[in-house]
Amino acid sequence: MTGSAKPLSLLERWQSAWPQALAVWSQFTRLSDPNLCQSSVTAAKEGLTSSFAMIRLSDQSVVVDLEGIERLKLEDYAVEVLAHEIGHHVLAPANASDHYRLLARIRQGLPTLEQHAPMVANLYTDLLINDRLQRQSGLRMHAIYQRLVDHDDPIRKPGVWALYLRIYEVLWQLDRGALGVMVENSLFNTHAWLGARLVRVYANDWLTGGARFAALLLPYLHAAEQEKEAQEKALQQLMDTQSAGQDCEPTGLIDFDDDEKVPQLHPSEDPLITGIEPDEEAASDTPRDEQIIPGRGQRREPFEYGEILRAAGLKLTDHELAVRYYREAALPYLIPFPKRAAPQTLEPLMEGLDVWEMGDALDEIDWLQSLSYSPQPVPGITTLKRRYGMVAGAEPATRPVDLDIYVDSSGSMPTPQQRISYMALAGAVICLSALRSGARVQATLWSGKHQCISTTGFVRDEDSILSILTGHFGGATAFPIHKLRDTFAQRDVQDRDCHILHISDDGITTMFDQDERGNSGWDIAAMALEKGRAGGTMALNLYREWTTQNATYANDLRKARDQQGWEIYAVTDLAQLLEFAREFSHRHYGQRSVTLPSAKFNAE
């Protein structure tokens, strides 16, 4: 006679339910095992605090707080809870890009209350996933919500939580009040019906339905702002995607989707939901393809981009967000940065063998020669390495041209972290192109006296360079002549050629003032060009007519162009920026211009 089997622990039961939860979606669904935390303290270390489960899109993981599961008496719903979390990876939002896009759509439907977009997105995707699991997979999703409201008083006042539960009652044809909602209000019940229809109609086009769902919840969110909603705690324990985008790298978010800027419909005005066709007189004669044109070719402002990323759970400063924004904005327009031809290449030629000694690189040992010399190698005695000399090759070598860039951040320049700055974008395009070719970049941000920051010399670190380009002082205008002087004073013929690039406006003429030692700025600029050996360019925010003006700044710029050889470009929009980038490569270095994609920015 054998004893009874030892009952499985909660952890073991939930671990064994994972394969079944994966199979609910597909036999081919593959995700790493869930992180089942046995205490809320452990779950908090994973970032799970207010809810009992969450997902992370950065590593496609699921985290569950088993202590919270026990507290809510959901121990017997392992397959349901795990399948729901898998649904966020498989159905909605599925990936970080669509998560960001959904948040952007929902923000469109929440004017003045955009801060609630993460919660609304979470509720919306939960409805999509739970309806599919309940209807198509036969899981007990309704029982989970019955457990959540089991000990609460009936809800008799319209609110976000009440509407959310009533939508489930309509979707699953439950008895009214089955989930604790006892609101007797015809408008409230109509909204619940519209919400249920929206979930079904836009199940396969849920990005489009996101803004409509937000518009449906908007009046209830306004009421919740004025009067603290009693069910706020219940809503918070369902928030499993609020930090889903943390540590993800955003891509494809700076441009609006084609139909994103079209005025969003309330579900009551959507004929696909209501089944009521619009009046012929009210219907527009404009084809749909033309109606969505307002969303095409437009780009978000940096502050809008940052708000969406923060709503997705990314904890970044304004400066870090700007770095990401301008890096992505510049990528489609990168050009091959020019290289200078050296007299000839130098190729290695083996000349003999030397003794390999302790401290030399291990991969330098010539084992064939060493073992031929002695079958029992003795390091430093019988180990040999090859000795190479250098001979002239047949082909000329190329050498990247370094870049020394100075970005004006005075009060006359836009703030790149808030609005699109074509000056910052111009610098990003050129700097990233330079890094792509192997060049090094020194970036300097300047404004008034003593307002100057720079990279630590010539570097190849994208983030440090873009941090300079996207910074902002907003002070007076005084070019850091000492920085230009010190950069080139000690350069000799052994150093790489270096091109000097200024991104500014008419304030660049302060470069020709005297420095703190009494030296002429004109002499320093001439010395820098001579020792840089690769020319200098000024991309300036000017009107095209500057060449004919009789102002002091215009006279100085013409003198710099005619006497010192500075190339001067007036940059005011993206089309001119791309022209500047092409000419920068072609005119100075004799390379053919590169065909670049068409501009996507709005004209200022």
Phi and psi in degrees as a GROMACS rama.xvg file:
@    title "Ramachandran Plot"
@    xaxis  label "Phi"
@    yaxis  label "Psi"
@TYPE xy
-99.9425  150.359  THR-2
-74.6579  162.892  GLY-3
-68.0872  147.481  SER-4
-67.8272  143.734  ALA-5
-69.9199  129.561  LYS-6
-63.6589  145.186  PRO-7
-71.2345  144.575  LEU-8
-72.9845  166.582  SER-9
-59.6705  -40.7498  LEU-10
-61.4072  -44.9643  LEU-11
-66.1458  -38.5713  GLU-12
-63.6185  -42.2486  ARG-13
-73.281  -33.1231  TRP-14
-64.2683  -41.1348  GLN-15
-71.205  -20.1627  SER-16
-82.3804  -13.4193  ALA-17
-61.3502  -48.4721  TRP-18
-59.0025  -38.1515  PRO-19
-66.1561  -38.9568  GLN-20
-65.2954  -37.9988  ALA-21
-64.0092  -41.1002  LEU-22
-67.9291  -20.7609  ALA-23
-58.5069  -36.5045  VAL-24
-87.4318  -45.2335  TRP-25
-173.571  150.908  SER-26
-70.0451  -12.6829  GLN-27
-99.9509  0.690507  PHE-28
-68.7881  128.904  THR-29
-131.848  122.01  ARG-30
-139.766  155.341  LEU-31
-65.8007  155.924  SER-32
-58.0479  146.431  ASP-33
-69.381  154.451  PRO-34
-90.528  96.9033  ASN-35
-92.966  101.415  LEU-36
-86.2908  126.998  CYS-37
-82.9441  -6.19926  GLN-38
-140.848  154.377  SER-39
-67.3741  -27.3554  SER-40
-65.7212  -44.8345  VAL-41
-63.8046  -39.652  THR-42
-63.7467  -38.5368  ALA-43
-63.163  -34.1077  ALA-44
-65.879  -24.7584  LYS-45
-86.2328  -3.26368  GLU-46
99.0803  2.95542  GLY-47
-95.4801  112.504  LEU-48
-123.636  -63.1368  THR-49
-79.8733  -29.5218  SER-50
-102.318  178.57  SER-51
-102.161  -2.59722  PHE-52
-158.567  156.75  ALA-53
-159.478  168.56  MET-54
-122.949  159.697  ILE-55
-127.534  123.777  ARG-56
-80.0511  -21.9302  LEU-57
-64.5729  -36.9341  SER-58
-123.329  15.396  ASP-59
52.7908  48.6857  GLN-60
-113.807  161.968  SER-61
-124.759  132.179  VAL-62
-121.655  132.203  VAL-63
-129.349  135.605  VAL-64
-96.0779  99.3768  ASP-65
-67.3293  -30.1867  LEU-66
-65.4444  -39.9404  GLU-67
-66.6263  -35.3469  GLY-68
-60.511  -44.6421  ILE-69
-65.2316  -38.5009  GLU-70
-63.8352  -34.1978  ARG-71
-93.3544  1.99482  LEU-72
59.7269  46.7758  LYS-73
-111.844  23.7802  LEU-74
-59.8934  -31.6263  GLU-75
-89.5411  9.56776  ASP-76
-118.307  41.7151  TYR-77
-62.4591  -47.9982  ALA-78
-62.5636  -42.4062  VAL-79
-63.2667  -48.1747  GLU-80
-66.3885  -45.8333  VAL-81
-67.2865  -39.6981  LEU-82
-64.4333  -35.2919  ALA-83
-63.143  -46.2139  HIS-84
-65.4971  -37.9936  GLU-85
-61.4809  -36.2776  ILE-86
-59.1922  -32.3759  GLY-87
-66.6333  -29.0002  HIS-88
-83.6492  -26.8862  HIS-89
-98.9181  -41.4127  VAL-90
-105.742  -63.2138  LEU-91
-150.127  124.517  ALA-92
-84.2349  -12.9209  PRO-93
77.0802  -41.9454  ALA-94
-150.601  166.116  ASN-95
-64.8326  -38.6332  ALA-96
-61.6667  -46.546  SER-97
-69.8185  -29.5712  ASP-98
-62.9189  -45.4004  HIS-99
-64.1471  -41.9401  TYR-100
-65.2477  -38.6425  ARG-101
-64.6903  -42.9214  LEU-102
-60.9125  -39.0204  LEU-103
-63.7969  -42.2266  ALA-104
-64.287  -43.9258  ARG-105
-66.7652  -35.7153  ILE-106
-61.1751  -32.3589  ARG-107
-62.5627  -31.9821  GLN-108
-91.072  4.41642  GLY-109
-125.607  59.4566  LEU-110
-59.7915  132.807  PRO-111
74.7263  -11.9989  THR-112
-126.067  36.4812  LEU-113
-62.041  -21.1307  GLU-114
-65.7577  -16.1645  GLN-115
-90.0775  3.79995  HIS-116
-57.3476  -42.5796  ALA-117
-60.3856  -41.2722  PRO-118
-66.7467  -44.0141  MET-119
-63.6929  -41.5477  VAL-120
-61.9459  -39.5596  ALA-121
-64.5807  -46.336  ASN-122
-62.9161  -40.4986  LEU-123
-65.1586  -48.4206  TYR-124
-68.1563  -31.9151  THR-125
-61.7944  -42.2956  ASP-126
-61.0224  -44.5588  LEU-127
-61.1634  -45.7425  LEU-128
-70.5686  -47.7496  ILE-129
-65.0302  -37.4655  ASN-130
-64.114  -39.5249  ASP-131
-67.8732  -42.3364  ARG-132
-66.6165  -37.7791  LEU-133
-70.7571  -46.1463  GLN-134
-83.768  -44.3606  ARG-135
-92.4111  -29.0578  GLN-136
-106.991  -7.74747  SER-137
69.6152  23.8644  GLY-138
-81.287  161.534  LEU-139
-93.0594  59.0833  ARG-140
-67.7241  -35.1424  MET-141
-63.0612  -32.7103  HIS-142
-67.3307  -31.5995  ALA-143
-62.9357  -44.8268  ILE-144
-70.2026  -31.358  TYR-145
-64.456  -37.3972  GLN-146
-66.0295  -39.2958  ARG-147
-65.8694  -31.4021  LEU-148
-105.833  8.49084  VAL-149
-58.4249  -41.1765  ASP-150
-102.699  9.76068  HIS-151
-92.7439  155.17  ASP-152
-70.0237  151.716  ASP-153
-57.0074  142.692  PRO-154
-87.7975  120.026  ILE-155
-116.161  0.999338  ARG-156
-121.1  134.206  LYS-157
-58.8544  141.466  PRO-158
-171.104  177.501  GLY-159
-62.9394  -48.0512  VAL-160
-64.3202  -41.3756  TRP-161
-64.3722  -43.528  ALA-162
-64.7401  -40.7875  LEU-163
-59.1742  -45.9704  TYR-164
-69.468  -38.7685  LEU-165
-65.655  -33.3177  ARG-166
-60.0615  -40.3341  ILE-167
-63.6738  -40.5865  TYR-168
-60.4798  -38.9374  GLU-169
-72.158  -43.0463  VAL-170
-59.8002  -42.9898  LEU-171
-102.761  10.0475  TRP-172
53.532  44.329  GLN-173
-82.8683  158.588  LEU-174
-61.9276  143.024  ASP-175
-60.6521  127.094  ARG-176
93.2948  0.0548286  GLY-177
-62.4639  -27.8928  ALA-178
-108.606  23.5512  LEU-179
84.3911  11.7803  GLY-180
-99.0924  114.396  VAL-181
-119.112  38.0535  MET-182
-81.8325  124.712  VAL-183
-105.989  87.5633  GLU-184
-150.789  119.871  ASN-185
-64.9555  -39.548  SER-186
-65.5151  -40.6809  LEU-187
-60.9596  -44.844  PHE-188
-67.5497  -33.2312  ASN-189
-65.3375  -41.924  THR-190
-63.0621  -37.7857  HIS-191
-64.0835  -41.1222  ALA-192
-64.4132  -42.4544  TRP-193
-62.2588  -40.3493  LEU-194
-63.2256  -41.1572  GLY-195
-65.6202  -41.6631  ALA-196
-63.5268  -39.6482  ARG-197
-60.9733  -43.4676  LEU-198
-61.0469  -40.1143  VAL-199
-75.0762  -44.5852  ARG-200
-66.2357  -40.0408  VAL-201
-105.11  25.5504  TYR-202
-61.3366  -33.4562  ALA-203
-101.554  1.69932  ASN-204
-139.797  54.8571  ASP-205
-70.5809  -20.3985  TRP-206
-64.8738  -41.2966  LEU-207
-65.813  -38.1932  THR-208
-73.0902  -15.1101  GLY-209
-59.7428  -48.1373  GLY-210
-66.1099  -34.6005  ALA-211
-66.7376  -40.0981  ARG-212
-64.521  -39.6256  PHE-213
-62.4447  -41.8076  ALA-214
-62.8798  -33.824  ALA-215
-66.1385  -38.2147  LEU-216
-84.0935  -13.8949  LEU-217
-53.8638  -49.7297  LEU-218
-63.2113  -31.145  PRO-219
-73.7097  -32.0355  TYR-220
-69.3361  -36.7618  LEU-221
-61.5295  -43.1703  HIS-222
-64.7993  -38.0819  ALA-223
-67.4141  -29.9588  ALA-224
-67.4185  -36.2203  GLU-225
-81.2829  -33.4913  GLN-226
-132.139  121.873  GLU-227
-55.6925  122.976  LYS-228
-76.9593  133.424  GLU-229
-67.6974  -26.0565  ALA-230
-93.6  18.0005  GLN-231
-59.9651  -39.6583  GLU-232
-62.8574  -39.5273  LYS-233
-63.6698  -38.5089  ALA-234
-66.0263  -41.6842  LEU-235
-63.0285  -33.9531  GLN-236
-74.1333  -4.65131  GLN-237
-102.203  -2.64072  LEU-238
-79.0317  88.7277  MET-239
-105.514  2.45672  ASP-240
-124.997  9.19279  THR-241
-64.7203  -28.738  GLN-242
-116.611  24.4494  SER-243
-64.1684  -29.9151  ALA-244
-87.6817  1.2049  GLY-245
-60.9648  136.324  GLN-246
72.0519  5.52734  ASP-247
-85.3721  152.002  CYS-248
-97.32  111.555  GLU-249
-70.1548  135.768  PRO-250
-139.579  146.509  THR-251
72.6571  18.3696  GLY-252
-102.356  -17.52  LEU-253
-72.5932  -21.5093  ILE-254
-98.5776  141.621  ASP-255
-68.8592  145.909  PHE-256
-65.8864  160.92  ASP-257
-55.0297  -42.7006  ASP-258
-105.717  13.5264  ASP-259
-72.2059  -31.6732  GLU-260
-87.4335  -3.79221  LYS-261
-68.8215  137.934  VAL-262
-51.9241  128.864  PRO-263
-82.1447  138.761  GLN-264
-84.8159  143.357  LEU-265
-74.9512  145.578  HIS-266
-52.6605  -31.0641  PRO-267
-70.0024  -14.9592  SER-268
-105.277  1.34911  GLU-269
-92.719  112.458  ASP-270
-62.9198  -25.0518  PRO-271
-67.1426  -28.3467  LEU-272
-89.6015  -47.045  ILE-273
-81.6873  -25.1121  THR-274
79.9802  4.62849  GLY-275
-101.266  118.557  ILE-276
-73.1184  142.085  GLU-277
-67.1826  154.265  PRO-278
-60.8066  145.327  ASP-279
-62.8238  -35.0724  GLU-280
-69.3579  -34.3746  GLU-281
-81.1887  -22.9729  ALA-282
-69.825  142.05  ALA-283
-80.7728  143.249  SER-284
-82.2352  -5.61202  ASP-285
-75.2384  128.399  THR-286
-58.2867  150.582  PRO-287
-60.4734  -36.3566  ARG-288
-60.3993  -31.8881  ASP-289
-83.6145  -26.8328  GLU-290
-66.8003  -27.1324  GLN-291
-91.3179  2.14477  ILE-292
-59.531  -34.2355  ILE-293
-55.416  -22.3846  PRO-294
-89.9531  -10.2985  GLY-295
-82.5609  144.842  ARG-296
69.1084  15.0677  GLY-297
-110.084  154.149  GLN-298
-126.902  142.178  ARG-299
-68.4989  153.386  ARG-300
-76.9977  155.538  GLU-301
-56.4379  -36.4298  PRO-302
-69.0806  -34.4357  PHE-303
-67.0586  -42.5768  GLU-304
-57.6962  -44.4626  TYR-305
-66.0089  -39.0521  GLY-306
-65.1907  -36.3046  GLU-307
-67.626  -43.4436  ILE-308
-64.7188  -38.9675  LEU-309
-66.6238  -36.8443  ARG-310
-64.2503  -27.6644  ALA-311
-82.3394  -4.97315  ALA-312
107.734  0.977704  GLY-313
-78.57  128.526  LEU-314
-102.696  89.066  LYS-315
-130.468  149.603  LEU-316
-76.9106  167.178  THR-317
-58.2019  -37.2983  ASP-318
-68.0648  -43.1683  HIS-319
-65.2784  -37.0644  GLU-320
-65.5129  -39.8562  LEU-321
-64.3804  -37.946  ALA-322
-59.8344  -45.4882  VAL-323
-65.6259  -39.7421  ARG-324
-62.1105  -51.6082  TYR-325
-73.1883  -27.2884  TYR-326
-63.8493  -46.706  ARG-327
-68.9478  -37.3749  GLU-328
-65.1178  -31.8926  ALA-329
-82.8467  -25.3322  ALA-330
-54.8733  -42.9405  LEU-331
-66.9162  -14.7085  PRO-332
-112.507  12.4926  TYR-333
-66.1122  143.175  LEU-334
-118.993  153.605  ILE-335
-64.795  116.406  PRO-336
-71.6803  140.021  PHE-337
-69.239  153.799  PRO-338
-123.634  147.06  LYS-339
-92.8014  141.959  ARG-340
-80.1997  126.832  ALA-341
-85.8532  163.389  ALA-342
-54.6828  -41.4093  PRO-343
-165.758  160.271  GLN-344
-81.9362  157.616  THR-345
-115.926  123.441  LEU-346
-114.003  142.384  GLU-347
-73.9546  142.59  PRO-348
-134.811  125.078  LEU-349
-67.5044  131.828  MET-350
-114.269  -19.7259  GLU-351
166.692  -159.501  GLY-352
-124.196  143.519  LEU-353
-123.614  163.146  ASP-354
-75.2508  129.264  VAL-355
-81.5332  124.743  TRP-356
-113.348  160.238  GLU-357
-59.068  131.997  MET-358
106.847  -20.9736  GLY-359
-74.8634  158.769  ASP-360
-62.6107  136.348  ALA-361
-63.1165  -33.8779  LEU-362
-75.7259  -1.53644  ASP-363
-83.6344  -11.6996  GLU-364
-66.1825  130.275  ILE-365
-93.7235  94.7224  ASP-366
-67.811  -33.3346  TRP-367
-62.5328  -48.1247  LEU-368
-69.7645  -36.476  GLN-369
-65.3054  -44.6869  SER-370
-72.5661  -27.8809  LEU-371
-67.9379  -33.5245  SER-372
-73.598  -39.583  TYR-373
-156.668  126.899  SER-374
-67.4154  -16.5635  PRO-375
-115.73  95.5535  GLN-376
-66.6671  136.179  PRO-377
-118.223  111.003  VAL-378
-54.6785  130.855  PRO-379
86.5445  -7.42193  GLY-380
-122.824  -54.8628  ILE-381
-106.573  -4.10598  THR-382
-83.3714  134.856  THR-383
-122.491  153.905  LEU-384
-135.251  157.561  LYS-385
-81.5475  144.028  ARG-386
-108.46  129.338  ARG-387
-115.954  145.549  TYR-388
-113.804  169.948  GLY-389
-113.687  132.466  MET-390
-125.378  158.197  VAL-391
-68.6213  133.996  ALA-392
-90.1188  176.183  GLY-393
-82.8642  -27.3791  ALA-394
-102.681  145.549  GLU-395
-68.4488  147.273  PRO-396
-90.2487  159.856  ALA-397
-116.079  147.548  THR-398
-133.995  126.188  ARG-399
-61.877  147.999  PRO-400
-95.1426  120.464  VAL-401
-68.3043  163.779  ASP-402
-129.897  128.84  LEU-403
-114.727  107.187  ASP-404
-114.126  136.856  ILE-405
-122.79  122.311  TYR-406
-112.431  123.626  VAL-407
-75.3698  128.487  ASP-408
-127.933  35.8149  SER-409
-77.9216  178.196  SER-410
-63.8404  -19.6839  GLY-411
-80.8254  -8.22316  SER-412
-98.2567  146.347  MET-413
-68.5789  157.804  PRO-414
-85.7388  110.295  THR-415
-63.0207  -22.7393  PRO-416
-79.6943  -11.947  GLN-417
-112.361  -46.0886  GLN-418
-125.494  157.659  ARG-419
-61.8874  123.215  ILE-420
-109.626  112.529  SER-421
-66.9973  -25.8773  TYR-422
-65.5054  -46.7163  MET-423
-65.2513  -38.1976  ALA-424
-66.9088  -39.0444  LEU-425
-59.1016  -45.7378  ALA-426
-63.7079  -39.332  GLY-427
-63.9355  -42.6989  ALA-428
-60.4786  -47.6692  VAL-429
-68.5579  -44.3463  ILE-430
-65.9252  -44.2632  CYS-431
-66.9196  -33.3057  LEU-432
-65.123  -40.2437  SER-433
-63.3303  -45.4859  ALA-434
-63.1093  -35.4187  LEU-435
-62.254  -31.4453  ARG-436
-87.3391  -5.28411  SER-437
100.653  2.73909  GLY-438
-76.1704  165.39  ALA-439
-109.719  152.737  ARG-440
-130.362  135.56  VAL-441
-112.256  121.958  GLN-442
-114.107  135.988  ALA-443
-130.839  130.088  THR-444
-107.142  130.432  LEU-445
-140.744  156.72  TRP-446
-147.518  -106.751  SER-447
-85.3407  -171.431  GLY-448
-62.491  132.805  LYS-449
67.5019  11.1271  HIS-450
-108.601  89.0482  GLN-451
-156.569  124.55  CYS-452
-129.729  153.252  ILE-453
-150.52  158.78  SER-454
-66.8014  163.14  THR-455
-79.9399  76.0386  THR-456
78.2649  -157.414  GLY-457
-85.1743  119.837  PHE-458
-128.692  171.702  VAL-459
-123.934  23.2225  ARG-460
-94.2744  112.368  ASP-461
-57.3151  -47.8122  GLU-462
-61.8593  -43.7271  ASP-463
-66.5996  -35.1086  SER-464
-69.7732  -47.8317  ILE-465
-67.0829  -28.5011  LEU-466
-62.8326  -36.593  SER-467
-69.7737  -46.3607  ILE-468
-62.6245  -32.3159  LEU-469
-98.2324  8.18379  THR-470
-77.7198  174.63  GLY-471
-158.331  127.194  HIS-472
-97.5493  -49.9561  PHE-473
73.3251  27.0885  GLY-474
-101.447  -147.198  GLY-475
-76.4754  -167.26  ALA-476
-126.33  112.013  THR-477
-152.955  104.401  ALA-478
-62.3744  138.175  PHE-479
-77.22  80.0711  PRO-480
-60.0681  -34.7883  ILE-481
-63.0774  -32.6463  HIS-482
-68.3458  -43.9631  LYS-483
-63.6173  -41.5646  LEU-484
-63.2427  -49.6142  ARG-485
-68.7662  -29.8182  ASP-486
-65.7567  -38.6893  THR-487
-107.558  -8.51413  PHE-488
-62.3972  -38.2033  ALA-489
-98.7632  5.04231  GLN-490
-73.4415  144.312  ARG-491
-130.186  -172.703  ASP-492
-68.7055  -18.1716  VAL-493
-78.0863  -20.2275  GLN-494
-75.4201  155.294  ASP-495
-63.1135  153.517  ARG-496
-62.8983  149.053  ASP-497
-140.225  127.841  CYS-498
-93.6585  140.495  HIS-499
-104.679  127.163  ILE-500
-126.504  126.309  LEU-501
-110.559  131.363  HIS-502
-117.666  110.862  ILE-503
-161.655  -158.617  SER-504
-132.707  -148.521  ASP-505
-67.1932  -10.1119  ASP-506
-69.0619  -8.11876  GLY-507
-64.7783  -19.9929  ILE-508
-68.4269  -11.7458  THR-509
-67.3144  -11.8472  THR-510
-64.4638  -21.7715  MET-511
-95.3783  5.77101  PHE-512
-75.5813  178.311  ASP-513
-81.1651  147.257  GLN-514
-84.2567  -175.294  ASP-515
-68.1564  -13.3801  GLU-516
-98.1044  0.746566  ARG-517
88.0248  5.7421  GLY-518
-75.8368  147.399  ASN-519
-73.8326  132.958  SER-520
-63.6829  -31.167  GLY-521
-62.3105  -42.4511  TRP-522
-66.8245  -39.2653  ASP-523
-65.8622  -41.9502  ILE-524
-62.8887  -41.4109  ALA-525
-65.2497  -40.7579  ALA-526
-62.9625  -41.5027  MET-527
-63.7411  -41.9077  ALA-528
-65.264  -39.4252  LEU-529
-66.5733  -44.262  GLU-530
-80.9975  -22.8842  LYS-531
-72.5485  -34.2817  GLY-532
62.5514  14.8418  ARG-533
-134.289  12.6508  ALA-534
84.891  175.291  GLY-535
-140.986  146.467  GLY-536
-131.297  142.054  THR-537
-119.211  115.407  MET-538
-100.632  104.858  ALA-539
-117.34  143.272  LEU-540
-82.5029  84.9521  ASN-541
-131.2  161.636  LEU-542
-76.6334  153.076  TYR-543
-62.1952  -24.377  ARG-544
-81.4916  8.61309  GLU-545
-61.326  -27.0363  TRP-546
-68.2825  -19.557  THR-547
-107.327  -2.87885  THR-548
-76.8362  154.83  GLN-549
-106.4  21.7886  ASN-550
-76.7118  160.833  ALA-551
-60.6752  -43.8331  THR-552
-63.6398  -37.8832  TYR-553
-67.1258  -38.543  ALA-554
-63.9548  -41.4555  ASN-555
-64.5958  -41.3826  ASP-556
-66.2629  -40.0999  LEU-557
-64.8398  -37.3473  ARG-558
-64.9875  -42.7563  LYS-559
-63.0933  -38.4081  ALA-560
-69.7644  -46.2368  ARG-561
-80.4754  -36.9105  ASP-562
-95.5321  -32.7307  GLN-563
-107.862  -14.5038  GLN-564
90.3135  16.3658  GLY-565
-67.1055  134.933  TRP-566
-89.1505  126.878  GLU-567
-119.999  127.601  ILE-568
-125.658  133.619  TYR-569
-89.878  116.252  ALA-570
-114.586  116.417  VAL-571
-127.291  -18.5472  THR-572
-148.274  177.036  ASP-573
-65.5862  -36.9685  LEU-574
-59.3134  -43.8205  ALA-575
-68.3322  -33.1441  GLN-576
-61.8126  -44.8485  LEU-577
-66.6488  -37.4891  LEU-578
-62.3259  -42.2548  GLU-579
-61.3356  -43.6689  PHE-580
-63.2225  -41.14  ALA-581
-65.8251  -47.6858  ARG-582
-67.1672  -32.335  GLU-583
-56.6141  -42.7762  PHE-584
-77.8674  -43.3924  SER-585
-73.7089  -48.883  HIS-586
-72.3634  -34.5783  ARG-587
-87.8301  -26.2318  HIS-588
-126.318  3.83107  TYR-589
69.8906  22.1126  GLY-590
-100.232  156.478  GLN-591
-69.3006  148.946  ARG-592
-69.1409  157.977  SER-593
-108.451  135.204  VAL-594
-73.7594  120.851  THR-595
-111.158  158.695  LEU-596
-65.3867  158.361  PRO-597
-67.7024  156.11  SER-598
-69.331  148.505  ALA-599
-122.393  7.33258  LYS-600
-92.1046  150.924  PHE-601
-74.9959  148.485  ASN-602
-71.5978  137.317  ALA-603
